[in-house]
C-alpha cells in the first residue's frame, strides 16, 4: 500500500461562465490534504464553493486548474475511460436519499448494483455481501426487500451509505448528508459516519452545519471559494 495521502488537493480552481460574459469564481485556490482514516468536515454557507470542491474531487465537474491526487495518482485530467477503474475508489452520498435511490428497485438491489456493474460478485455471494452491508450501517436485513418509499428518511440515507460503501472505496464523500433529515435522524447518521471513521474509513463531510462538522477530526471552513481555516478538533464527538 502506498504511503501517499488518501487525497491531496492543491490550488484547486473552478470558474463558471455567467450569462453576461463574466466569470464566476466558485472555487479559487483550495488546498488540503486528507490522511488515510481521517474524517474532514468541509463547512461553509450556501454558495461558498464547498459542493463544487466535492464535485471536482469526484470528477463530476472538471477543474479549471489545480491538481487532485487520489492515493498518489493524479486524477485531475484523466479521461472518462481512464477514470473508470478508479470509480470504485470514490463514492458520494447525496443530500436527498429519496431522489438518489431508484424507486423501482428494492433497497437490496440498489445496494448490490455497484457490485454487479463492476462484475465483482453474483448470486449468493452478492446476496451475502448486500446483507452484510445492511447490517454494517445499522439496517435490519429484511429491509433489503423493501422499496425506498417504504423506509424512513434516515433509513433511506443508510441505504445510500451502504451503496456507497459496498465496493470498499478508499474515499467516501457526503454532501449535506443530513440536510433532509429531522434532528434525531441527522444525529444518528453523523454517529454512523463517526463509527465508520473509527473503523478506518476516510471520509469528507460537506455541510453548512457546524454542529455536524464537529463530528469530524478536522474542520476546513470555506468562504467565497477559499479555505479560510483548517483546524484539528481536540476531540471529535
Buried (B, 14 or more C-beta within 10 A) or exposed (E): EEEBBBBBBBEBBBBEEEEEEEEEBBBBBBBBBBEBBBBBBBBBEEBBBBBBBBBBBBBEBEBBEBBBBBBEBEBBEBEEEEBEEBBBBBBBBBBBBBEBBEEEBBBBBBBBBBBEEBEBBEEEEBBEBBBEBBEBBBBEEEBBEBBBEEBEBBBBBBBBBBBBBBBEBBBBBBBBBBBBBEEEBBBBBBEBBBEBBEEEBBBBBBBBBEBBBBBBBBBBBBBBBBBEEBEEBEEBE
